[in-house]
Amino acid sequence: MSKNLSNVRNIGICAHIDAGKTTVTERVLYYTGMNYKMGEVHEGTATMDFLEEEQQRGITIQSAATTCPWDFHGDTYTVNLIDTPGHVDFTIEVERSMRVLDGAVTVFDGKEGVEAQSETVWRQADRYNVPRICFINKMDKIGANFEFSYNSIIERLGANPIAVQIPIGAGDDLKGLIDLIEMRAFYFDSGELGAVVEERDIPDDLRGEADAWRHQMLEQTAELNDDFMEQYLEDEHSIDVEAIRSALRDGTINHKCTPTFCGAALRNIGIQRLLDGVITFLPNPTEVPDVQGTNPKDEKEKLSRASTADAPFSGLVFKVVSDTHGDLTYCRIYSGTLKKGTRVLNPGNNKKEIVSRIYEMHAKDREALDEAYAGSIVALIGLKNSGTGDTLCCNDSPIILERMHFPDPVISMSIEPITTDDKKKLGEALGTIQREDPSFRSRYNDETGETIISGMGELHLEIVKNKLVRDMKIGVNVGTPRVSYRETITGIATDVRGKFVKQTGGRGQYGDAVLNVEPITMEQAEEQELTMKDGVVFVDNIKQGVIPREYIPSVEVGARSAALSGILGGYPMQNVKVELVFGSYHDVDSSQVAFEQAGALAFRQACTQAGLTLLEPIMRAMITTPEDFFGPVSGDLSSRRGQIVETEIRANTRIIHADVPLSEMFGYTTVLRGMTQGRASMTMEPSEYRAMPPNLTKEVLAQT
C-alpha cells in the first residue's frame, strides 16, 4: 500500500446494467497482474461477482473492492477500484461507493449510448462531486456507433465530454483505436489476450477523421484554460502533448469536462490505455478538497481534515458485510494513519471501538496489513457498534463526516417463517441484512400480524428471500402485504347512551355514559387547543357531578379501546372527537370496569349512527420521466385513481407530483420501467389518509 498519496487513485466503475462494467474490471485485474486468468460474467467466473446469486444471474448485486498496481511512465501507482452494480434495485451500492471515491469511470454501451441507469449514476456522481472519465465500451457490437454514444452524453446528461480517442472500425471490423493527444494508432493483439499493444502511424483513410476530432478536442480544451487558449490561438499544431494532458486534467478535476475513451473490453481492446487515462486525468487523494465535517459537541462548528498521513485519523464506514469471523467493516481513510489494535471513536454514538485487524481486499480474498494511511480503502474487523455512514476518528480530535443519502424503499412484501425454529432465527437474520443494506427495511405490523420487508424493487426483495433461504437456511413464505386501512365517521351523532348493567348476585356492575361524536382533523384539534391521541380527541363536559370524577377516565379508556379495534372492519379509527356530556351512577354497583364498558358501548353506537367509512393511505409520488413518456405515465396514474398535483419541466425531463392510493402502487416500479424503456424513476412517501369510494370499501370489507 503506497504511502505516497500522489501515486494513489481511488476509483469506481459504474454504468447502466449490461454496459460491461464487470468485464472492464476483469481486464483491469488481468493487465495489472492481479489475476492470471480472465474471468467472464457470462460464464459465472468473474472475480468481482463472487456471490452465488451474481454468478447465476450474470449481474453485479453488491459492490466489490480490490487494489491493484499499475506502471505508468516508470512509476508504480496503486489503484483502489470498486466495481458497482448497474441494476436500479441496487442503487444503494453505487451511492455508498460514490461517497468514498475520488474519481469514477462511467461505462457506456457503444450501441445504446446513455441509458436509464447511466443517468442515475451520473446524478449520484454529481451529488458527491466525483470527477469522472467516460469509456464507450462494446465498440465491437453490431450497430455500435461512437459518435452517437458520444453525442448522447451531451444530450442526455448535459455533460461536456472531450473525445481523446476514436475507434479504428466498429462492430466485427474493430481493430484498435487512435489516440488524439499523441496522434498515434494502437492495435491490440487478440492472440495475446490484448496484452501486446502495437503502436503505428494513423492509417491514411482515417487521417482526415482523426484531424477533425483532434481539432474539436483542442477547441474544447482551450475553452477550459486561458493559458491553453493562447497557445491554441497562436498555433494549434505546436501544442505539446503534456500541455494538452495538463489542461484536460485540470478540467476533469474541476468538473468542467470528462475525457472520453473507447474500446471493447470483451475483445480486450483499449483497457491499458483506459488505465493510463485513470492515472493521467483522475485526481489523487491530495487533489480533492479536504474532507469536511462538524464538531460532535457543536454541530454548527465546521471542521476539515487534510489528506495526509500525519493528520489526525478520520475515516468513513461505507459498507458492512456479515462474515463468519465477525463483521467486515469497509472504511475509507480520509486522514491520518490507522494501526491494527488501535482504539478509535465513533462520534455519532460516542462508542469506542477496537480495530483488531486491517485487511486490503481483493474481492472475496484479503491481505492482512499492520497499518493503513490516508487515501486507503480497507476492511476492518473488531468493530461492534459502527454501521454504514458512521465516522471513525481518533479520541482527541473528534469529527463527524457528512453522512450518505439512502433512498427510501419503494416496494414491500409480507414474509412469514414456516416453523417455530425459523421464527426464532428470522428476526436476527433480518437485522443482519438491514445492517449490511441500508436500503432494506423490515418491521412487524401489529395490526395485520405480518412481518413486512421493504426494498428498492422486486428483484431486490427476491434476492433477500434467496439469501434467507439459501445462505441462512431459514424457511420462509413470501406473500403480498395487506394495506393498513383506517376507519372514520362521516357525520355527527348526539346524546347516544351506553349503559352497562350486570347483576350477578351480591354486588353488580353499573355504568352509564352519554356521548356526542363528530369528525375532527388534526388542524381543527390544534385550533381548538385539544389533544389528539391515536386519532381520537376526548372532551369531558360533565357538569354538576352526574358522574363522579374517578369514573370519567374509565369512560375515555373504553371509548379509546373501542376506537382502536374499529367497528366496520377491525381497523383503527381516526379523526373522531368524543364528548362525554351526561350519565348516571350507582352508589354501590358502579366501578371503573363498568364505566369502561359503558364508554365502549356508547362509542360504538354513536359512531354507527354518525355513519362510518374506510380511509386508505395516500402516497405522495414523485415520478421523473422523459418528456416522451409523459402521456402514458399520466394516463396510467389516472387508471390507478391517482391525482396529479403538479408537473414541472427540467430540460427534456418531466417531473410529476401525484397523490396515489398505496393499494394501487404495489409492483408499480416495474410497470413504470416497462412503460418508459427503463428511463423513468419514482420515489414515494406517505401523505395522508383519505376516504375510499363506496364500491371499493365493500370489496375490502368482504375480504376482512
Buried (B, 14 or more C-beta within 10 A) or exposed (E): BBBBBEBBBBBBBBBBBBBBBBBBBBBBBBBBEBBEEBBBBEEBBBBBBBBEBBBEBBBBBBBBBBBBEBEBEEEEBBBBBBBBBBBBBBBBBBBBBBBBBBBBBBBBBBBBBBBBBBBBBBEBBBEBEBBBBBBBBBBBBEEBBBEBBBBBBEEBBEBBBBBBBBBBBBBEEBBBBBBBBEBBBBBBEEEEBBBEBEEEEBEEEBEEEBEEBBEEBBEBBBBBBEEBBEBBEEEEEEBEEEBBBBBBBBBBBEBBBBBBBBBBBBBBBBBBBBBBBBBBBBBBBBBBEBBEBBBBEEEEEEBBBBBBBEBBBBBBBBBBBBEEEBBBBBBBBBBBBBEBEBEBBBBBEEBEBBBEBBBBBBBEEBEEBEBBBBBBBBBBBBBEEBBBBBBBBBEEBBBBBBEBBBBEBBBBBBBBBEEEEBBEBBEEBBEBBBBBBBBBBBEEBEBBEBBBBBBBBBBBBBBBBEBBBEBBEBBBEBEEBBBBBBBBBEEBBBEBBBBBBEEEEEEBBBBBBBBBBBBBEEEBBEEEEEEBEEBBBBBBEBEEEEBEEEBBBBBBBBBBEBBBEBBBBEBBBBBBBBBBBBBBBBEEBBBBBBBBBBBBBBBBBBBBBBEBBBBBBBBBBBBBBBEEBBEBBBEBBEEBBBEBEEBEEEEEBBEBBBBBBBBBBBEBBEBBBEBBEBBBBBBBEEBEBBEBEEEBBEEBBEEE
